[in-house]
Amino acid sequence: MKTIIVVMLVAVLGALASAGLLMLRKGRAPDDTNRPMARALALRVALSIALFLFVLLSWYMGWVKPGGVPIGS
């Protein structure tokens, strides 16, 4: 379960890094870089929403349990 969450977080960071690189890369025309960058950012949002829903489902099904910082350790 933790592996899936970590892989999804890495995928979100990868999509964000991809959008950042596309933003910094110089294109021939402004439209050359805007479309792939927007697609990468949309993918990042979709992955983030999917990860959030997966964590909620996991909590509901009892696969993960909420924890906290132990008091007095």
C-alpha positions as CSV (number, residue, x, y, z in Angstrom):
1,M,0.0,0.0,0.0
2,K,2.8,2.4,0.9
3,T,4.6,1.5,-2.3
4,I,1.6,2.6,-4.4
5,I,1.3,5.9,-2.6
6,V,5.1,6.6,-2.9
7,V,5.0,5.7,-6.7
8,M,2.0,8.0,-7.2
9,L,3.8,10.9,-5.3
10,V,6.9,10.3,-7.5
11,A,4.7,10.4,-10.6
12,V,3.1,13.7,-9.4
13,L,6.6,15.2,-8.9
14,G,7.7,13.9,-12.3
15,A,4.8,15.6,-14.0
16,L,5.6,18.8,-12.2
17,A,9.3,18.6,-13.2
18,S,8.3,17.9,-16.7
19,A,6.1,21.0,-16.8
20,G,8.9,23.0,-15.4
21,L,11.4,21.9,-17.9
22,L,8.9,22.5,-20.7
23,M,8.3,26.0,-19.4
24,L,12.1,26.8,-19.3
25,R,12.8,25.3,-22.8
26,K,12.8,27.8,-25.6
27,G,10.4,26.9,-28.4
28,R,10.2,28.2,-31.9
29,A,6.8,29.8,-31.3
30,P,4.9,30.4,-28.0
31,D,2.3,27.7,-28.9
32,D,5.1,25.1,-29.1
33,T,5.7,25.0,-25.4
34,N,2.3,26.0,-24.0
35,R,0.4,22.9,-25.1
36,P,2.8,20.2,-23.7
37,M,3.3,22.2,-20.5
38,A,-0.5,22.5,-20.0
39,R,-0.9,18.8,-20.7
40,A,1.8,18.0,-18.1
41,L,0.2,20.2,-15.5
42,A,-3.2,18.7,-16.2
43,L,-1.7,15.2,-15.7
44,R,-0.2,16.4,-12.4
45,V,-3.7,17.6,-11.2
46,A,-5.3,14.3,-12.3
47,L,-2.6,12.2,-10.6
48,S,-3.0,14.3,-7.4
49,I,-6.8,13.9,-7.4
50,A,-6.4,10.1,-8.0
51,L,-3.9,9.8,-5.2
52,F,-6.3,11.7,-2.8
53,L,-9.2,9.5,-3.7
54,F,-7.0,6.4,-3.4
55,V,-6.0,7.4,0.1
56,L,-9.6,8.1,1.1
57,L,-10.7,4.7,-0.3
58,S,-7.8,3.0,1.5
59,W,-8.8,4.6,4.8
60,Y,-12.4,3.6,4.2
61,M,-11.5,0.0,3.4
62,G,-9.2,-0.2,6.4
63,W,-6.0,-0.7,4.4
64,V,-4.3,2.3,6.1
65,K,-4.9,3.7,9.5
66,P,-4.5,7.3,10.5
67,G,-1.6,7.8,12.8
68,G,0.0,10.7,14.6
69,V,3.0,11.9,16.4
70,P,3.3,9.9,19.7
71,I,3.0,12.2,22.7
72,G,5.8,12.0,25.3
73,S,8.3,10.0,23.3
